[in-house]
Structures are given as C-alpha cells and as structure tokens.
C-alpha cells in the first residue's frame, strides 16, 4: 500500500519502516551470541504420503501372521528426466533411493545396505590390516587385540529395487482469467482480478530384481499429476489527492518432490504386498489384523528395537510432533532445571 500526499510524509513513512525492520537485527551480538533470533517455531513432523498407512499396515499384517520378510536392498533410483531448474540445480529430487529405503522400513522389510557402503568398506580394509579393535561385553579389548574378519559375516540380499524417475511433463493443461474494471472519471478507481491453474505430471519406473539370479520378478510404472494455482487481486484509486494502490494474492504448488515420494511408496506397497502374499487392501480393514501392540514401525519408518522398550519408544511415538521438543514436551528438561 502506498500513500502519496507530500514528500515529507513519504520520507517519514520510509524512515518508520526502516526503523521497524532494523529493530529485529542488531550489529552487536547479544548475551545469547546471536545478532538476530531465527523466526519460525514449527516442530519436526513425520512426512507421510497417502500410501504410508498401507505400508505399516503391511508390516502389522506380516507380524501378525509371522511372515518373514526377505532381505531387501535398494540400488540407484536415478532421475532420468534431465530437467534443470532456472538456478542451475536439478528440478527433480535425486533422493528417490533414500525414499525407497524409508518406504521399505515402513513396510517392516529387513534391509541390508547396498546404496552407500563406503564406511563398511573402509573399516573392512582397516580390519584386514589389523588396525581396528572391538571391545568385548566386559569392556576389555578382544584378546587378539583386533577385529576379526569372519567368512560370511555380511548377510546377503534376496531382492533389490532399482529404477528411475522417467517423466516430467510441464503444463499438461492450464487455464486462467483476467478481469478488470474501472470508472470513466479521471480520478476514478480501478480493480484487477487474475487467476491461473496449471497441471503437470511426473512418472516413475521401478523393478524388483532377485539378487542371486538377476531375474526381474516385479515391475511397476506409475505417474502422478501435480496441480498449481495462483490468484491475485488489486485496487488502484485516487482519494483527495492521495494515491491508493492495494494488491493481494496467493499461490500454491503441490509439492513435486512429495509427489515423487508418493510414487515410490505406492510402488513399494505393491512390491511388499506381493512378497508377503497379502490379498489386497482388505487386510487393513479386518479387525483380526489390528496391531498386537506397540510396534517399531510407523509413519517415520521402522527400526529393530535394541531393548524391549517399544511400549514407550515406538513407531507411533516417533511421529508425535511434540515429542523431544524442548518447548512442546514438558519431559525435556536439562538436568537440574
């Protein structure tokens, strides 16, 4: 909004706005060590898609009927679209393999690492040169003084998932409107209203391969449409020698990368339902398939419990946005407070 009545009032308005903004930033660090306090206080939350519930429903189904999960691994799920954003970076996420790992964990799969084995390979090389030692349960080093390398100590995978993001189609369809109105008088006001809607899509092709035979045992290909919209309105008017220029608007784009995650999770649902022998979504509706109790699988993924504490530390509690937050969880206090 702009008010134009005299040069003096304009200067005062600019100075007032500048002083207001400068009050948020100090050239001298305060006692906290900050020049300015960061804005925002949203807690960390889970990042589910509409298919996440089906994934940990499959995990509950497998646990109830004692269905063993084969060992799963994830290879490269690359971006084959070649799309580049205006700032030079990739338009589509390069982390689809990481999303697939999370999806498999939500489904209760037994995971073995094959995507980044650099640390294990380095330690294996160190151990082979007798440079690494391991403490025993009594806290003392191994009698031999170094980590031993045993034949067959690394479990193999039964199946692995690979593939890629294969399509990004912009502006499949778009629509919009512009509407303007005003008065004939010289000092009359005018208004403008605009709106835009557009649709794009992304697609993914994944395959599940049996590790020992390299036979492709399952293939899925999915696409998802993404919608974006923008609405803006403005008013321009003269009033007693002053000029009023007011505009407002809003825009939104369905998250493209979250769409990729949804594609990966839908594909993982189909893969794991096949491996578990689940007949279909009806397994999630049957009362006899309710969870047996607190489980390590939830909206944030899954894990192998190290201690029997799933009654207080489980998949559901991990998805609680207030848990462990120093201002939202009253149990989080520094010792002595």
Kinemage of the C-alpha trace (Angstrom):
@kinemage 1
@onewidth
@group {chain A} dominant
@subgroup {mainchain}
@vectorlist {calphas} color= white
{ca unk a 1} P 0.000 0.000 0.000
{ca unk a 2} L 1.330 3.446 -0.929
{ca unk a 3} L 0.196 6.866 0.416
{ca unk a 4} L 1.389 9.810 -1.642
{ca unk a 5} L 0.346 13.152 -0.176
{ca unk a 6} L 3.596 15.091 0.407
{ca unk a 7} L 7.356 14.466 0.209
{ca unk a 8} L 7.712 14.922 3.973
{ca unk a 9} L 5.133 12.274 4.801
{ca unk a 10} L 6.736 9.863 2.321
{ca unk a 11} L 10.146 10.286 3.931
{ca unk a 12} L 8.712 9.783 7.404
{ca unk a 13} L 6.930 6.628 6.273
{ca unk a 14} L 10.104 5.163 4.797
{ca unk a 15} L 12.090 6.003 7.949
{ca unk a 16} L 9.451 4.384 10.162
{ca unk a 17} L 9.510 1.209 8.091
{ca unk a 18} L 13.305 1.120 8.172
{ca unk a 19} L 13.430 1.552 11.950
{ca unk a 20} L 10.883 -1.224 12.404
{ca unk a 21} L 12.952 -3.644 10.327
{ca unk a 22} L 16.261 -2.676 11.936
{ca unk a 23} L 14.846 -3.382 15.400
{ca unk a 24} L 14.889 -7.108 14.506
{ca unk a 25} L 18.654 -7.116 13.791
{ca unk a 26} L 21.478 -5.791 15.941
{ca unk a 27} L 25.050 -5.063 14.751
{ca unk a 28} L 26.268 -6.312 18.153
{ca unk a 29} L 25.731 -9.880 19.317
{ca unk a 30} L 23.658 -10.172 22.478
{ca unk a 31} L 24.275 -12.354 25.511
{ca unk a 32} L 22.870 -15.327 23.597
{ca unk a 33} L 25.533 -14.925 20.924
{ca unk a 34} L 23.044 -14.064 18.177
{ca unk a 35} L 22.699 -10.942 16.051
{ca unk a 36} L 19.094 -11.935 15.419
{ca unk a 37} L 16.736 -14.626 16.636
{ca unk a 38} L 15.633 -17.074 13.927
{ca unk a 39} L 11.949 -16.892 13.066
{ca unk a 40} L 9.656 -19.889 12.978
{ca unk a 41} L 8.804 -22.477 15.598
{ca unk a 42} L 7.239 -25.341 13.668
{ca unk a 43} L 8.260 -28.698 15.178
{ca unk a 44} L 9.709 -31.604 13.223
{ca unk a 45} L 6.876 -33.771 11.910
{ca unk a 46} L 6.532 -37.024 10.027
{ca unk a 47} L 6.496 -36.832 6.239
{ca unk a 48} L 3.812 -39.314 5.162
{ca unk a 49} L 2.014 -39.759 1.861
{ca unk a 50} L -1.454 -41.222 1.285
{ca unk a 51} L 0.253 -44.642 0.962
{ca unk a 52} L 2.225 -44.585 4.230
{ca unk a 53} L -0.661 -46.074 6.227
{ca unk a 54} L -0.815 -49.006 3.812
{ca unk a 55} L 2.911 -49.612 4.270
{ca unk a 56} L 2.835 -50.025 8.012
{ca unk a 57} L -0.436 -51.910 7.708
{ca unk a 58} L 1.573 -54.434 5.689
{ca unk a 59} L 4.155 -54.511 8.469
{ca unk a 60} L 1.422 -55.299 11.022
{ca unk a 61} L -0.011 -57.958 8.714
{ca unk a 62} L 3.376 -59.669 8.365
{ca unk a 63} L 3.981 -59.526 12.105
{ca unk a 64} L 0.572 -60.982 12.992
{ca unk a 65} L 0.975 -63.969 10.683
{ca unk a 66} L 4.702 -64.327 11.310
{ca unk a 67} L 5.538 -63.781 7.645
{ca unk a 68} L 9.316 -63.466 7.296
{ca unk a 69} L 10.484 -60.557 5.215
{ca unk a 70} L 13.157 -61.292 2.642
{ca unk a 71} L 16.282 -59.183 2.915
{ca unk a 72} L 15.772 -56.106 0.758
{ca unk a 73} L 18.284 -53.688 -0.714
{ca unk a 74} L 17.926 -50.504 -2.741
{ca unk a 75} L 20.146 -49.586 -5.653
{ca unk a 76} L 20.155 -46.463 -7.769
{ca unk a 77} L 16.806 -44.860 -8.460
{ca unk a 78} L 18.050 -42.048 -10.643
{ca unk a 79} L 16.498 -39.017 -12.259
{ca unk a 80} L 16.457 -39.743 -15.975
{ca unk a 81} L 14.422 -36.688 -16.950
{ca unk a 82} L 17.432 -34.370 -17.231
{ca unk a 83} L 15.366 -31.365 -16.135
{ca unk a 84} L 17.325 -28.377 -14.827
{ca unk a 85} L 15.860 -25.542 -12.761
{ca unk a 86} L 16.442 -21.872 -13.513
{ca unk a 87} L 19.162 -21.611 -10.846
{ca unk a 88} L 21.113 -24.474 -12.400
{ca unk a 89} L 20.147 -27.244 -9.971
{ca unk a 90} L 18.140 -30.354 -10.611
{ca unk a 91} L 14.403 -29.851 -10.870
{ca unk a 92} L 13.588 -33.342 -9.533
{ca unk a 93} L 14.917 -34.847 -6.323
{ca unk a 94} L 18.000 -37.025 -6.528
{ca unk a 95} L 16.999 -38.823 -3.326
{ca unk a 96} L 14.469 -41.363 -4.612
{ca unk a 97} L 16.696 -44.217 -3.400
{ca unk a 98} L 16.580 -42.817 0.115
{ca unk a 99} L 12.799 -42.546 -0.141
{ca unk a 100} L 12.639 -46.213 -1.155
{ca unk a 101} L 14.686 -47.208 1.904
{ca unk a 102} L 12.255 -45.329 4.142
{ca unk a 103} L 9.268 -46.909 2.394
{ca unk a 104} L 10.660 -50.415 2.851
{ca unk a 105} L 11.283 -49.694 6.533
{ca unk a 106} L 7.656 -48.594 6.929
{ca unk a 107} L 6.596 -51.916 5.421
{ca unk a 108} L 8.634 -53.821 8.003
{ca unk a 109} L 11.160 -55.112 5.489
{ca unk a 110} L 14.560 -56.397 6.574
{ca unk a 111} L 17.023 -54.017 4.980
{ca unk a 112} L 20.652 -54.521 4.058
{ca unk a 113} L 22.737 -51.556 2.955
{ca unk a 114} L 23.924 -51.514 -0.628
{ca unk a 115} L 23.473 -47.868 -1.602
{ca unk a 116} L 26.373 -46.391 0.412
{ca unk a 117} L 28.830 -48.955 1.761
{ca unk a 118} L 31.824 -46.612 1.923
{ca unk a 119} L 32.170 -46.722 5.734
{ca unk a 120} L 31.840 -50.514 5.904
{ca unk a 121} L 34.347 -50.989 3.100
{ca unk a 122} L 36.804 -48.643 4.803
{ca unk a 123} L 36.503 -50.425 8.139
{ca unk a 124} L 36.806 -53.793 6.430
{ca unk a 125} L 40.032 -52.612 4.856
{ca unk a 126} L 41.287 -51.339 8.222
{ca unk a 127} L 40.291 -54.586 9.899
{ca unk a 128} L 42.080 -56.567 7.231
{ca unk a 129} L 45.218 -54.599 8.163
{ca unk a 130} L 44.538 -55.240 11.874
{ca unk a 131} L 44.022 -51.552 12.637
{ca unk a 132} L 40.613 -51.837 14.359
{ca unk a 133} L 39.811 -53.395 17.721
{ca unk a 134} L 36.423 -54.188 19.258
{ca unk a 135} L 35.533 -54.059 22.948
{ca unk a 136} L 34.054 -57.163 24.490
{ca unk a 137} L 30.978 -57.040 26.779
{ca unk a 138} L 33.284 -56.717 29.787
{ca unk a 139} L 34.711 -53.512 28.329
{ca unk a 140} L 38.075 -55.050 27.543
{ca unk a 141} L 39.569 -55.300 24.066
{ca unk a 142} L 39.450 -58.581 22.220
{ca unk a 143} L 42.172 -60.981 23.297
{ca unk a 144} L 43.670 -60.882 19.831
{ca unk a 145} L 43.653 -57.074 20.013
{ca unk a 146} L 41.981 -56.503 16.655
{ca unk a 147} L 38.681 -57.024 14.873
{ca unk a 148} L 38.445 -60.394 13.242
{ca unk a 149} L 37.053 -60.857 9.749
{ca unk a 150} L 34.816 -63.908 9.571
{ca unk a 151} L 33.667 -65.625 6.419
{ca unk a 152} L 30.006 -64.981 5.726
{ca unk a 153} L 29.585 -62.279 8.357
{ca unk a 154} L 27.760 -59.931 5.941
{ca unk a 155} L 24.224 -61.135 5.152
{ca unk a 156} L 23.233 -61.029 1.526
{ca unk a 157} L 20.119 -59.534 -0.012
{ca unk a 158} L 17.337 -61.585 -1.531
{ca unk a 159} L 15.841 -58.806 -3.672
{ca unk a 160} L 16.778 -55.262 -4.592
{ca unk a 161} L 14.881 -52.355 -6.085
{ca unk a 162} L 16.233 -50.160 -8.885
{ca unk a 163} L 14.757 -47.876 -11.496
{ca unk a 164} L 14.328 -44.199 -12.117
{ca unk a 165} L 12.162 -41.125 -12.486
{ca unk a 166} L 11.349 -41.197 -16.172
{ca unk a 167} L 8.909 -38.383 -16.934
{ca unk a 168} L 8.341 -34.748 -16.099
{ca unk a 169} L 5.684 -33.151 -18.302
{ca unk a 170} L 5.051 -29.467 -17.726
{ca unk a 171} L 1.825 -27.642 -18.432
{ca unk a 172} L -0.278 -30.601 -19.473
{ca unk a 173} L -3.187 -28.244 -19.263
{ca unk a 174} L -3.622 -24.713 -17.941
{ca unk a 175} L -6.434 -22.201 -17.593
{ca unk a 176} L -6.769 -18.659 -16.356
{ca unk a 177} L -8.740 -15.451 -16.373
{ca unk a 178} L -8.157 -11.706 -16.123
{ca unk a 179} L -10.890 -9.309 -15.098
{ca unk a 180} L -10.518 -5.530 -14.853
{ca unk a 181} L -12.954 -2.762 -14.073
{ca unk a 182} L -12.789 0.991 -13.513
{ca unk a 183} L -14.616 4.304 -13.649
{ca unk a 184} L -14.673 6.690 -16.572
{ca unk a 185} L -13.798 9.733 -14.407
{ca unk a 186} L -10.195 10.939 -14.372
{ca unk a 187} L -9.885 10.323 -10.651
{ca unk a 188} L -11.926 7.140 -10.684
{ca unk a 189} L -10.641 3.892 -9.213
{ca unk a 190} L -9.925 0.600 -10.973
{ca unk a 191} L -9.625 -3.021 -9.986
{ca unk a 192} L -7.955 -6.135 -11.374
{ca unk a 193} L -8.550 -9.825 -10.652
{ca unk a 194} L -6.436 -12.636 -12.134
{ca unk a 195} L -6.327 -16.386 -11.665
{ca unk a 196} L -4.208 -19.222 -13.051
{ca unk a 197} L -4.376 -23.006 -12.762
{ca unk a 198} L -1.955 -25.442 -14.373
{ca unk a 199} L -1.286 -29.186 -14.275
{ca unk a 200} L 1.949 -31.133 -14.740
{ca unk a 201} L 2.900 -34.739 -14.053
{ca unk a 202} L 5.815 -36.958 -13.062
{ca unk a 203} L 6.318 -40.682 -13.617
{ca unk a 204} L 8.498 -43.431 -12.211
{ca unk a 205} L 9.513 -46.902 -13.383
{ca unk a 206} L 10.827 -49.359 -10.795
{ca unk a 207} L 11.738 -53.015 -10.896
{ca unk a 208} L 12.468 -55.617 -8.238
{ca unk a 209} L 15.319 -57.979 -9.030
{ca unk a 210} L 16.211 -61.277 -7.395
{ca unk a 211} L 19.794 -60.798 -6.293
{ca unk a 212} L 21.154 -64.314 -6.839
{ca unk a 213} L 19.701 -64.856 -10.313
{ca unk a 214} L 19.270 -61.243 -11.541
{ca unk a 215} L 15.771 -62.198 -12.612
{ca unk a 216} L 13.356 -59.266 -12.712
{ca unk a 217} L 10.458 -60.569 -10.654
{ca unk a 218} L 8.261 -57.449 -10.438
{ca unk a 219} L 7.894 -54.196 -12.357
{ca unk a 220} L 5.729 -51.160 -11.666
{ca unk a 221} L 5.198 -47.962 -13.626
{ca unk a 222} L 3.210 -45.086 -12.156
{ca unk a 223} L 2.525 -41.435 -12.857
{ca unk a 224} L 1.100 -38.674 -10.700
{ca unk a 225} L -0.332 -35.324 -11.699
{ca unk a 226} L 0.668 -32.141 -9.866
{ca unk a 227} L -1.535 -29.041 -9.708
{ca unk a 228} L -0.622 -25.409 -9.129
{ca unk a 229} L -2.763 -22.296 -8.819
{ca unk a 230} L -2.383 -18.547 -8.406
{ca unk a 231} L -4.947 -15.859 -7.567
{ca unk a 232} L -4.302 -12.120 -7.248
{ca unk a 233} L -6.427 -9.001 -6.908
{ca unk a 234} L -5.619 -5.295 -6.885
{ca unk a 235} L -7.293 -1.908 -6.440
{ca unk a 236} L -5.973 1.458 -7.634
{ca unk a 237} L -7.733 4.675 -6.612
{ca unk a 238} L -7.291 8.434 -6.147
{ca unk a 239} L -8.790 9.940 -2.997
{ca unk a 240} L -8.382 13.623 -2.052
{ca unk a 241} L -5.033 13.916 -3.758
{ca unk a 242} L -3.736 10.633 -2.297
{ca unk a 243} L -2.973 7.535 -4.335
{ca unk a 244} L -4.030 4.124 -3.006
{ca unk a 245} L -2.503 1.072 -4.675
{ca unk a 246} L -3.536 -2.119 -2.871
{ca unk a 247} L -2.884 -5.626 -4.095
{ca unk a 248} L -3.052 -9.094 -2.590
{ca unk a 249} L -2.801 -12.617 -3.830
{ca unk a 250} L -1.848 -16.167 -3.127
{ca unk a 251} L -0.314 -19.060 -4.982
{ca unk a 252} L 0.313 -22.716 -4.297
{ca unk a 253} L 2.017 -25.652 -5.968
{ca unk a 254} L 1.521 -29.217 -4.876
{ca unk a 255} L 4.983 -30.381 -3.715
{ca unk a 256} L 6.676 -32.090 -6.640
{ca unk a 257} L 9.218 -33.957 -4.503
{ca unk a 258} L 6.456 -35.202 -2.197
{ca unk a 259} L 4.791 -36.492 -5.360
{ca unk a 260} L 7.940 -38.498 -6.095
{ca unk a 261} L 7.797 -39.926 -2.567
{ca unk a 262} L 4.149 -40.908 -3.127
{ca unk a 263} L 5.108 -42.715 -6.336
{ca unk a 264} L 7.894 -44.596 -4.553
{ca unk a 265} L 5.655 -45.561 -1.638
{ca unk a 266} L 2.849 -46.778 -3.912
{ca unk a 267} L 5.352 -48.946 -5.804
{ca unk a 268} L 6.768 -50.284 -2.528
{ca unk a 269} L 3.261 -51.180 -1.334
{ca unk a 270} L 2.792 -53.311 -4.440
{ca unk a 271} L 6.232 -54.939 -4.131
{ca unk a 272} L 5.840 -55.851 -0.460
{ca unk a 273} L 2.202 -56.961 -0.758
{ca unk a 274} L 3.404 -59.421 -3.392
{ca unk a 275} L 6.248 -60.691 -1.195
{ca unk a 276} L 4.014 -61.005 1.886
{ca unk a 277} L 1.219 -62.647 -0.096
{ca unk a 278} L -1.283 -60.016 1.054
{ca unk a 279} L -4.543 -60.368 -0.895
{ca unk a 280} L -5.201 -56.626 -1.015
{ca unk a 281} L -6.205 -53.533 0.964
{ca unk a 282} L -8.890 -55.503 2.803
{ca unk a 283} L -6.229 -56.791 5.206
{ca unk a 284} L -6.166 -53.300 6.720
{ca unk a 285} L -9.918 -53.322 7.381
{ca unk a 286} L -10.237 -56.677 9.127
{ca unk a 287} L -10.447 -56.353 12.935
{ca unk a 288} L -8.416 -59.523 13.384
{ca unk a 289} L -5.500 -57.772 11.701
{ca unk a 290} L -5.291 -54.999 14.281
{ca unk a 291} L -1.791 -54.454 15.632
{ca unk a 292} L -0.824 -56.680 18.525
{ca unk a 293} L 0.567 -53.739 20.462
{ca unk a 294} L 3.197 -51.026 20.167
{ca unk a 295} L 5.390 -51.638 17.157
{ca unk a 296} L 8.693 -50.292 15.872
{ca unk a 297} L 7.080 -49.425 12.531
{ca unk a 298} L 5.257 -46.152 11.980
{ca unk a 299} L 4.876 -43.103 9.800
{ca unk a 300} L 8.554 -42.218 10.128
{ca unk a 301} L 9.854 -45.641 9.075
{ca unk a 302} L 10.906 -48.664 11.080
{ca unk a 303} L 13.768 -49.976 13.169
{ca unk a 304} L 14.992 -53.054 15.014
{ca unk a 305} L 14.483 -52.494 18.769
{ca unk a 306} L 17.755 -52.828 20.642
{ca unk a 307} L 15.989 -53.043 24.002
{ca unk a 308} L 12.427 -54.116 24.930
{ca unk a 309} L 11.117 -50.564 25.179
{ca unk a 310} L 8.563 -50.418 22.358
{ca unk a 311} L 5.833 -49.618 24.892
{ca unk a 312} L 7.328 -46.130 25.324
{ca unk a 313} L 9.555 -45.721 22.255
{ca unk a 314} L 7.855 -46.987 19.117
{ca unk a 315} L 6.847 -46.035 15.620
{ca unk a 316} L 3.800 -44.096 16.775
{ca unk a 317} L 5.676 -42.013 19.349
{ca unk a 318} L 8.329 -41.167 16.771
{ca unk a 319} L 5.633 -39.498 14.676
{ca unk a 320} L 4.490 -37.280 17.570
{ca unk a 321} L 5.426 -33.679 16.612
{ca unk a 322} L 5.734 -32.628 20.265
{ca unk a 323} L 7.992 -35.473 21.395
{ca unk a 324} L 11.533 -34.382 22.373
{ca unk a 325} L 10.721 -30.731 21.511
{ca unk a 326} L 12.139 -28.527 24.264
{ca unk a 327} L 9.143 -26.167 24.184
{ca unk a 328} L 6.362 -28.656 23.460
{ca unk a 329} L 7.348 -31.673 25.542
{ca unk a 330} L 7.423 -30.919 29.271
{ca unk a 331} L 9.546 -34.013 29.896
{ca unk a 332} L 12.517 -32.499 28.065
{ca unk a 333} L 14.449 -30.597 30.715
{ca unk a 334} L 18.139 -30.156 31.299
{ca unk a 335} L 19.348 -31.827 34.465
{ca unk a 336} L 18.976 -29.514 37.423
{ca unk a 337} L 16.190 -27.403 35.915
